[in-house]
């Protein structure tokens, strides 16, 4: 009996400790949200919800609208996903299903090493290598073959939405690829063996058995990559051009919420400017929170559908 009571006390203590850890993290999120709301009050009192729909960001005349910043954040992140998701899934499939054992370790190490490179280093590489290449090769080529589309028109700056999207894609590939690889490795071998026993090829096995089984995990990996792309600051600030405008062309300069905060926070010369930057941070915080909520719902729904199909 004493041993049983001791175990109960230990279990209760451990339960309380883990609950406290969870509540601390929840408290940190709430404190951040409250501080952002408090700091943005002057801007909200001046502009209201028009701050979100406003298209002019002019600190000199006290006019602040975050729509170009939201647009730049979304567009650069979507470009990054369009580039990174196919590459990341290809890397994950190769490492989990096709790569020889002697290559899996080195290739996995090199891919994950990309995540350890500081973002400012990516930014410097983008300025001196990526931007000139995009200006002299990529943008003229896209304009030549796809210039009839509004997305590939305009001047060839090198800097701009396209450069920001490419640099973000490189930065989120390790995250998506690493998580996707672990998801694919967690698929039971019985799924593969069943398809192979039915006469399927390796590609058919991957397409019809492995990828559908890990769909929810792969979706979660993509959302994790999107979350990082939305909040990335330094590398994007160095290559996007930092002009708050809305343009359909990916060749044009742009600006994200994170980049304008990094550029102007230390130089905010009045309370309204500072409050507008804090309110922009609140918008970014809300967007990130909504992305995570949507991601959880999508993962839950996908897992539920997969579970229902498995029961059938």
Secondary structure, 3 states (H helix, E strand, C coil): CHHHHHHHHHHHHHHHHHHHHHHHHHHHHHHHHHHHHHHCHHHHHHHCCHHHHCCCCECCCCECCCHHHHHHHHHHHHHHHHHHHHHHHHHHHHHHHHCCHHHHHHHHHHHHHHHHCCHHHHHHHHHHHHHHHHHHHHHHHHHHHHCCCHHHCCCCCCCCHHHHHHHHHHHHHHHHHHHHHHHHHCCCHHHHHHHHHCCCCHHHHHHHHHHHHCHHHHHHHHHHHHHHHHHCCHHHHHHCECCCCCCCCCCCCECCHHHHHHHHHHHCCCHHHHHHHHHHHHHHHHHHHHHHHHHHHHHHHHHHHHHHHHHC
